[in-house]
């Protein structure tokens, strides 16, 4: 399965409002997307994190490149700073493991 971890910090009050404008519908869409196995959000140390598990990386890419998530990506630099990390695994990491991986191996945007 493909694990995807994201951690974002909104930029100011406008970024915070835009973040939630996109985050809520993106999470709802991810939760019901084809190939989703696990989907949770959590605020860790002031970082808004998502942890998702997909049957395949192609399922994840289909979600990322469509709908409200694609709109959010196009606005990203006005909304937040953050990191993403994805990898193949046999089990879903704990939140502690996921956050540690994001901090140590995540790509910064």
C-alpha positions in Angstrom: 0.0 0.0 0.0 1.1 3.6 -0.5 1.4 5.8 2.6 1.1 9.6 2.2 1.9 12.0 5.0 1.4 15.8 4.8 2.1 18.6 7.3 1.1 22.2 6.7 1.4 25.5 8.5 -1.0 28.2 7.2 0.5 31.6 6.3 -1.2 34.2 8.4 -4.9 34.8 8.9 -5.7 34.8 5.1 -3.7 31.6 4.6 -5.5 30.1 7.6 -9.0 30.8 6.1 -8.0 29.6 2.7 -6.4 26.5 4.2 -9.8 25.5 5.8 -11.7 26.4 2.7 -9.7 23.7 0.8 -8.9 21.3 3.7 -12.4 20.3 4.7 -13.7 19.4 1.2 -10.3 17.8 0.3 -10.5 15.5 3.4 -14.1 14.6 2.7 -13.2 13.7 -0.9 -10.1 11.7 0.2 -12.2 9.8 2.7 -14.5 8.5 -0.1 -12.0 8.2 -2.9 -11.4 5.0 -4.8 -8.5 3.0 -3.3 -8.5 4.8 0.1 -7.7 2.5 3.0 -7.1 5.0 5.8 -7.6 8.7 6.2 -7.0 10.8 9.3 -6.0 14.4 10.2 -4.3 15.6 13.3 -2.6 18.8 14.6 0.8 18.0 15.9 3.0 20.7 17.4 1.0 23.3 15.4 1.3 21.4 12.1 -1.9 20.4 10.4 -1.2 16.8 9.3 -2.9 14.2 7.1 -2.1 10.5 7.1 -3.5 8.5 4.3 -3.1 4.9 3.1 -4.0 4.0 -0.5 -4.2 0.6 -2.3 -1.7 1.9 -4.8 0.2 5.1 -5.6 -1.9 5.5 -8.7 -5.1 5.8 -6.5 -3.4 8.5 -4.5 -2.2 10.3 -7.6 -5.7 10.2 -9.1 -7.0 11.9 -6.0 -4.2 14.5 -5.8 -4.6 15.5 -9.4 -8.4 16.1 -9.3 -11.1 18.3 -7.9 -10.7 20.5 -4.9 -7.3 19.0 -4.0 -5.9 20.2 -7.4 -7.4 23.6 -6.8 -5.7 23.7 -3.4 -2.3 22.7 -4.9 -2.6 25.6 -7.4 -3.1 28.0 -4.5 -0.6 26.3 -2.1 2.0 29.1 -2.0 -0.6 31.6 -0.9 -2.0 29.3 1.7 0.8 27.5 3.6 4.3 26.1 3.9 4.8 22.4 4.6 6.2 19.0 3.9 5.0 15.8 2.2 6.3 12.3 2.3 5.1 9.1 0.6 6.3 5.6 0.6 5.3 2.0 0.2 4.6 -0.1 3.3 2.8 -3.2 4.6 1.3 -1.4 7.6 0.0 2.1 8.5 2.4 4.0 10.8 1.4 5.4 14.1 1.0 9.2 14.3 4.3 9.4 16.1 6.1 7.4 13.5 4.4 9.4 10.7 5.3 12.8 12.1 8.9 11.6 12.7 9.1 10.4 9.1 7.6 13.7 7.8 10.2 15.7 9.7 13.2 13.6 8.8 12.4 12.6 5.2 9.6 15.0 4.0 10.1 17.2 1.0 9.7 20.9 2.0 7.5 23.2 0.0 
